[in-house]
């Protein structure tokens, strides 16, 4: 009986993770520029993958595999947002077009400054 409840909770977390990833995918397709897409990708994939790994951890328990899954969740929270941020910075350095004009743009003002001046 308890095993069935654990499997049901695990299945709900996996379904919720898949739903979050699906919504993030819709955001990547629908958003107008690379910066909005990177934001949707970073947030959605971090939460979606973590929920799916959490469902696997609930199913596995606190065995050795369960501890490895917890480590994987921790590293997902560290690496996915950083990768998304780096993609947005690269797009900014390459002057990818933005969705709308910004009143304050610190990167454009600092582009000529620094580096030997």
MDTraj code that builds the backbone (N, CA, C; nanometers):
import mdtraj as md
import numpy as np

residues = "UNK UNK UNK UNK UNK UNK UNK UNK UNK UNK UNK UNK UNK UNK UNK UNK UNK UNK UNK UNK UNK UNK UNK UNK UNK UNK UNK UNK UNK UNK UNK UNK UNK UNK UNK UNK UNK UNK UNK UNK UNK UNK UNK UNK UNK UNK UNK UNK UNK UNK UNK UNK UNK UNK UNK UNK UNK UNK UNK UNK UNK UNK UNK UNK UNK UNK UNK UNK UNK UNK UNK UNK UNK UNK UNK UNK UNK UNK UNK UNK UNK UNK UNK UNK UNK UNK UNK UNK UNK UNK UNK UNK UNK UNK UNK UNK UNK UNK UNK UNK UNK UNK UNK UNK UNK UNK UNK UNK UNK UNK UNK UNK UNK UNK UNK UNK UNK".split()
xyz = np.array([
    [0.0819, -0.1193, 0.0000],
    [0.0000, 0.0000, 0.0000],
    [0.0864, 0.1260, 0.0000],
    [0.1880, 0.1282, 0.0870],
    [0.2757, 0.2443, 0.0942],
    [0.3570, 0.2582, -0.0343],
    [0.3949, 0.1451, -0.0912],
    [0.4713, 0.1484, -0.2155],
    [0.3895, 0.2094, -0.3289],
    [0.2604, 0.1798, -0.3320],
    [0.1741, 0.2378, -0.4349],
    [0.1631, 0.3886, -0.4190],
    [0.1551, 0.4358, -0.2956],
    [0.1473, 0.5805, -0.2714],
    [0.2766, 0.6494, -0.3135],
    [0.3904, 0.5863, -0.2863],
    [0.5192, 0.6442, -0.3261],
    [0.5291, 0.6505, -0.4776],
    [0.4865, 0.5449, -0.5453],
    [0.4898, 0.5450, -0.6917],
    [0.3959, 0.6507, -0.7493],
    [0.2823, 0.6706, -0.6860],
    [0.1874, 0.7716, -0.7327],
    [0.2444, 0.9130, -0.7151],
    [0.3049, 0.9397, -0.6005],
    [0.3671, 1.0710, -0.5778],
    [0.4812, 1.0929, -0.6760],
    [0.5602, 0.9900, -0.6979],
    [0.6706, 0.9987, -0.7935],
    [0.6194, 1.0273, -0.9346],
    [0.5115, 0.9620, -0.9723],
    [0.4541, 0.9852, -1.1053],
    [0.4019, 1.1278, -1.1193],
    [0.3425, 1.1822, -1.0125],
    [0.2927, 1.3203, -1.0180],
    [0.4069, 1.4202, -1.0345],
    [0.5183, 1.3986, -0.9639],
    [0.6326, 1.4883, -0.9804],
    [0.6909, 1.4783, -1.1211],
    [0.6966, 1.3573, -1.1763],
    [0.7465, 1.3415, -1.3131],
    [0.6546, 1.4108, -1.4129],
    [0.5250, 1.3978, -1.3935],
    [0.4288, 1.4636, -1.4819],
    [0.4383, 1.6154, -1.4700],
    [0.4530, 1.6648, -1.3483],
    [0.4673, 1.8085, -1.3275],
    [0.5960, 1.8607, -1.3913],
    [0.7043, 1.7850, -1.3797],
    [0.8296, 1.8242, -1.4442],
    [0.8174, 1.8278, -1.5955],
    [0.7503, 1.7288, -1.6522],
    [0.7292, 1.7276, -1.7971],
    [0.6422, 1.8444, -1.8410],
    [0.5431, 1.8791, -1.7606],
    [0.4569, 1.9930, -1.7924],
    [0.5352, 2.1241, -1.7893],
    [0.6215, 2.1411, -1.6912],
    [0.7029, 2.2628, -1.6827],
    [0.7968, 2.2724, -1.8025],
    [0.8574, 2.1617, -1.8419],
    [0.9457, 2.1618, -1.9589],
    [0.8662, 2.1929, -2.0852],
    [0.7450, 2.1404, -2.0959],
    [0.6606, 2.1691, -2.2118],
    [0.6255, 2.3175, -2.2192],
    [0.5920, 2.3781, -2.1057],
    [0.5606, 2.5215, -2.1033],
    [0.6849, 2.6033, -2.1387],
    [0.8019, 2.5616, -2.0914],
    [0.9261, 2.6309, -2.1269],
    [0.9533, 2.6197, -2.2767],
    [0.9218, 2.5050, -2.3351],
    [0.9403, 2.4878, -2.4787],
    [0.8484, 2.5809, -2.5571],
    [0.7262, 2.5970, -2.5098],
    [0.6344, 2.6913, -2.5747],
    [0.6905, 2.8331, -2.5650],
    [0.7482, 2.8673, -2.4499],
    [0.8094, 2.9986, -2.4339],
    [0.9260, 3.0198, -2.5280],
    [1.0072, 2.9173, -2.5489],
    [1.1207, 2.9291, -2.6407],
    [1.0714, 2.9528, -2.7830],
    [0.9638, 2.8879, -2.8206],
    [0.9109, 2.9040, -2.9564],
    [0.8396, 3.0379, -2.9736],
    [0.7688, 3.0834, -2.8718],
    [0.6823, 3.2005, -2.8865],
    [0.7480, 3.3345, -2.8528],
    [0.8498, 3.3357, -2.7676],
    [0.9078, 3.4633, -2.7269],
    [0.9824, 3.5290, -2.8423],
    [0.9881, 3.6634, -2.8435],
    [1.0345, 3.7348, -2.9618],
    [1.1857, 3.7419, -2.9804],
    [1.2634, 3.7405, -2.8743],
    [1.4077, 3.7563, -2.8939],
    [1.4846, 3.6541, -2.8108],
    [1.6148, 3.6510, -2.8346],
    [1.6989, 3.5500, -2.7721],
    [1.7069, 3.5681, -2.6212],
    [1.6915, 3.6885, -2.5726],
    [1.7021, 3.7131, -2.4292],
    [1.5808, 3.6572, -2.3542],
    [1.4634, 3.6782, -2.4082],
    [1.3425, 3.6203, -2.3478],
    [1.3457, 3.4684, -2.3573],
    [1.3954, 3.4174, -2.4685],
    [1.4039, 3.2726, -2.4862],
    [1.5032, 3.2105, -2.3891],
    [1.6166, 3.2772, -2.3688],
    [1.7152, 3.2257, -2.2734],
    [1.6583, 3.2250, -2.1318],
    [1.5783, 3.3248, -2.0999],
    [1.5157, 3.3298, -1.9676],
    [1.4181, 3.2135, -1.9496],
    [1.3343, 3.1909, -2.0494],
    [1.2383, 3.0802, -2.0411],
    [1.3104, 2.9460, -2.0343],
    [1.4155, 2.9334, -2.1123],
    [1.4903, 2.8086, -2.1136],
    [1.5595, 2.7836, -1.9801],
    [1.6218, 2.8864, -1.9251],
    [1.6937, 2.8692, -1.7989],
    [1.6028, 2.8362, -1.6829],
    [1.4941, 2.9093, -1.6690],
    [1.4033, 2.8862, -1.5562],
    [1.3251, 2.7564, -1.5729],
    [1.2698, 2.7366, -1.6917],
    [1.1849, 2.6194, -1.7139],
    [1.2606, 2.4881, -1.7068],
    [1.3777, 2.4844, -1.7677],
    [1.4531, 2.3598, -1.7669],
    [1.5082, 2.3287, -1.6281],
    [1.5491, 2.4311, -1.5549],
    [1.5983, 2.4070, -1.4189],
    [1.4900, 2.3442, -1.3326],
    [1.3723, 2.4025, -1.3343],
    [1.2636, 2.3498, -1.2518],
    [1.2133, 2.2156, -1.3048],
    [1.1981, 2.2034, -1.4364],
    [1.1443, 2.0802, -1.4936],
    [1.2347, 1.9601, -1.4719],
    [1.3634, 1.9765, -1.4994],
    [1.4569, 1.8652, -1.4801],
    [1.4692, 1.8311, -1.3322],
    [1.4695, 1.9339, -1.2477],
    [1.4790, 1.9077, -1.1037],
    [1.3565, 1.8325, -1.0523],
    [1.2384, 1.8669, -1.1013],
    [1.1183, 1.7937, -1.0598],
    [1.1217, 1.6490, -1.1081],
    [1.1713, 1.6278, -1.2289],
    [1.1797, 1.4906, -1.2787],
    [1.2827, 1.4092, -1.2004],
    [1.3952, 1.4722, -1.1675],
    [1.4937, 1.4025, -1.0850],
    [1.4416, 1.3790, -0.9434],
    [1.3629, 1.4726, -0.8926],
    [1.3023, 1.4547, -0.7608],
    [1.2061, 1.3356, -0.7611],
    [1.1327, 1.3190, -0.8694],
    [1.0428, 1.2034, -0.8778],
    [1.1221, 1.0733, -0.8795],
    [1.2362, 1.0748, -0.9467],
    [1.3212, 0.9560, -0.9482],
    [1.3789, 0.9294, -0.8096],
    [1.4151, 1.0367, -0.7377],
    [1.4683, 1.0213, -0.6023],
    [1.3627, 0.9650, -0.5076],
    [1.2396, 1.0130, -0.5201],
    [1.1310, 0.9609, -0.4359],
    [1.1111, 0.8123, -0.4631],
    [1.1239, 0.7741, -0.5878],
    [1.1056, 0.6342, -0.6246],
    [1.2219, 0.5469, -0.5755],
    [1.3448, 0.5998, -0.5798],
    [1.4628, 0.5223, -0.5416],
    [1.4855, 0.5170, -0.3910],
    [1.4450, 0.6219, -0.3203],
    [1.4677, 0.6249, -0.1760],
    [1.6052, 0.6803, -0.1426],
    [1.6539, 0.6462, -0.0247],
    [1.7817, 0.7009, 0.0213],
    [1.8962, 0.6033, -0.0002],
    [1.8858, 0.5221, -0.1002],
    [1.9950, 0.4311, -0.1326],
    [2.1074, 0.5110, -0.1971],
    [2.2119, 0.4431, -0.2399],
    [2.3257, 0.5118, -0.3017],
    [2.2829, 0.5849, -0.4287],
    [2.1946, 0.5251, -0.5056],
    [2.1463, 0.5914, -0.6274],
    [2.0664, 0.7163, -0.5923],
    [1.9926, 0.7117, -0.4819],
    [1.9156, 0.8275, -0.4388],
    [2.0038, 0.9448, -0.4025],
    [2.1173, 0.9189, -0.3394],
    [2.2100, 1.0269, -0.3051],
    [2.2735, 1.0873, -0.4300],
    [2.2993, 1.0055, -0.5290],
    [2.3530, 1.0574, -0.6554],
    [2.2503, 1.1450, -0.7258],
    [2.1251, 1.1094, -0.7156],
    [2.0187, 1.1894, -0.7768],
    [2.0085, 1.3245, -0.7072],
    [2.0217, 1.3271, -0.5748],
    [2.0215, 1.4550, -0.5027],
    [2.1391, 1.5422, -0.5454],
    [2.2550, 1.4815, -0.5674],
    [2.3702, 1.5576, -0.6167],
    [2.3425, 1.6120, -0.7566],
    [2.2763, 1.5336, -0.8398],
    [2.2426, 1.5804, -0.9748],
    [2.1459, 1.6981, -0.9696],
    [2.0489, 1.6945, -0.8784],
    [1.9564, 1.8073, -0.8623],
    [2.0329, 1.9317, -0.8206],
    [2.1252, 1.9167, -0.7264],
    [2.2060, 2.0298, -0.6804],
    [2.2850, 2.0909, -0.7960],
    [2.3487, 2.0070, -0.8776],
    [2.4284, 2.0594, -0.9883],
    [2.3415, 2.1176, -1.0996],
    [2.2189, 2.0704, -1.1137],
    [2.1280, 2.1322, -1.2107],
    [2.0978, 2.2759, -1.1708],
    [2.0761, 2.2982, -1.0417],
    [2.0492, 2.4337, -0.9944],
    [2.1715, 2.5233, -1.0072],
    [2.2903, 2.4657, -1.0109],
    [2.4107, 2.5465, -1.0283],
    [2.4406, 2.5763, -1.1747],
    [2.4277, 2.4780, -1.2612],
    [2.4790, 2.4924, -1.3971],
    [2.3791, 2.5472, -1.4980],
    [2.2536, 2.5091, -1.4921],
    [2.1583, 2.5537, -1.5941],
    [2.1353, 2.7048, -1.5943],
    [2.1158, 2.7707, -1.4808],
    [2.1005, 2.9172, -1.4861],
    [2.2266, 2.9888, -1.5344],
    [2.3431, 2.9359, -1.4988],
    [2.4682, 2.9977, -1.5437],
    [2.4825, 2.9840, -1.6947],
    [2.4501, 2.8678, -1.7488],
    [2.4582, 2.8482, -1.8936],
    [2.3611, 2.9395, -1.9673],
    [2.2418, 2.9543, -1.9157],
    [2.1437, 3.0443, -1.9769],
    [2.1926, 3.1887, -1.9737],
    [2.2503, 3.2288, -1.8623],
    [2.3022, 3.3650, -1.8499],
    [2.4184, 3.3884, -1.9466],
    [2.5055, 3.2904, -1.9613],
    [2.6178, 3.3053, -2.0535],
    [2.5714, 3.3141, -2.1985],
    [2.4678, 3.2395, -2.2344],
    [2.4133, 3.2509, -2.3698],
    [2.3560, 3.3900, -2.3948],
    [2.2880, 3.4456, -2.2954],
    [2.2334, 3.5808, -2.3102],
    [2.3450, 3.6844, -2.3185],
    [2.4516, 3.6673, -2.2412],
    [2.5647, 3.7605, -2.2498],
    [2.6325, 3.7532, -2.3860],
    [2.6477, 3.6336, -2.4389],
    [2.7073, 3.6189, -2.5711],
    [2.6203, 3.6842, -2.6774],
    [2.4908, 3.6653, -2.6675],
    [2.3996, 3.7304, -2.7625],
    [2.4083, 3.8817, -2.7499],
    [2.4269, 3.9308, -2.6298],
    [2.4392, 4.0759, -2.6081],
    [2.5682, 4.1288, -2.6684],
    [2.6773, 4.0546, -2.6527],
    [2.8054, 4.0970, -2.7091],
    [2.8041, 4.0934, -2.8610],
    [2.7282, 4.0026, -2.9184],
    [2.7191, 3.9922, -3.0640],
    [2.6112, 4.0831, -3.1215],
    [2.5516, 4.1679, -3.0383],
    [2.4491, 4.2646, -3.0784],
    [2.3288, 4.1998, -3.1456],
    [2.2789, 4.0940, -3.0863],
    [2.1547, 4.0361, -3.1357],
    [2.0426, 4.1369, -3.1144],
    [1.9459, 4.1430, -3.2047],
    [1.8380, 4.2417, -3.1874],
    [1.7524, 4.2097, -3.0656],
    [1.7065, 4.3171, -3.0008],
    [1.6223, 4.3035, -2.8829],
    [1.4777, 4.3282, -2.9211],
    [1.3885, 4.2842, -2.8353],
    [1.2452, 4.2973, -2.8599],
    [1.2016, 4.4428, -2.8622],
    [1.2506, 4.5215, -2.7716],
    [1.2121, 4.6622, -2.7645],
    [1.3284, 4.7454, -2.7151],
    [1.3233, 4.8755, -2.7381],
    [1.4327, 4.9610, -2.6909],
    [1.4321, 4.9705, -2.5383],
    [1.5499, 4.9837, -2.4837],
    [1.5648, 4.9987, -2.3393],
    [1.6122, 5.1403, -2.3096],
    [1.5537, 5.2031, -2.2070],
    [1.5942, 5.3383, -2.1709],
    [1.7360, 5.3401, -2.1158],
    [1.7674, 5.2441, -2.0327],
    [1.9006, 5.2350, -1.9740],
    [1.9625, 5.1050, -2.0216],
    [2.0803, 5.1157, -2.0800],
    [2.1500, 4.9979, -2.1291],
    [2.2950, 5.0074, -2.0836],
    [2.3262, 4.9455, -1.9740],
    [2.4597, 4.9542, -1.9162],
    [2.5651, 4.8923, -2.0067],
    [2.5302, 4.7868, -2.0783],
    [2.6289, 4.7189, -2.1615],
    [2.6696, 4.8036, -2.2817],
    [2.5764, 4.8734, -2.3425],
    [2.6101, 4.9547, -2.4584],
    [2.6968, 5.0739, -2.4172],
    [2.6695, 5.1337, -2.3012],
    [2.7484, 5.2475, -2.2540],
    [2.8895, 5.2037, -2.2170],
    [2.9044, 5.0846, -2.1655],
    [3.0352, 5.0367, -2.1220],
    [3.1113, 4.9659, -2.2328],
    [3.0556, 4.9574, -2.3516],
    [3.1201, 4.8845, -2.4596],
    [3.2527, 4.9483, -2.4986],
    [3.2551, 5.0815, -2.5087],
    [3.3785, 5.1498, -2.5456],
    [3.4710, 5.1708, -2.4276],
    [3.4183, 5.1693, -2.3076],
    [3.4996, 5.1915, -2.1885],
    [3.5753, 5.0648, -2.1518],
    [3.6744, 5.0807, -2.0697],
    [3.7517, 4.9658, -2.0242],
    [3.8503, 4.9220, -2.1304],
    [3.9155, 4.8128, -2.1096],
    [4.0102, 4.7529, -2.2038],
    [4.1101, 4.8543, -2.2582],
    [4.1863, 4.9082, -2.1716],
    [4.2950, 4.9942, -2.2163],
    [4.2609, 5.1404, -2.2279],
    [4.1414, 5.1827, -2.1920],
    [4.1110, 5.3254, -2.2025],
    [4.1073, 5.3902, -2.0673],
])
top = md.Topology()
chain = top.add_chain()
for i, resn in enumerate(residues, 1):
    res = top.add_residue(resn, chain, resSeq=i)
    for name in ("N", "CA", "C"):
        top.add_atom(name, md.element.get_by_symbol(name[0]), res)
traj = md.Trajectory(xyz[None], top)
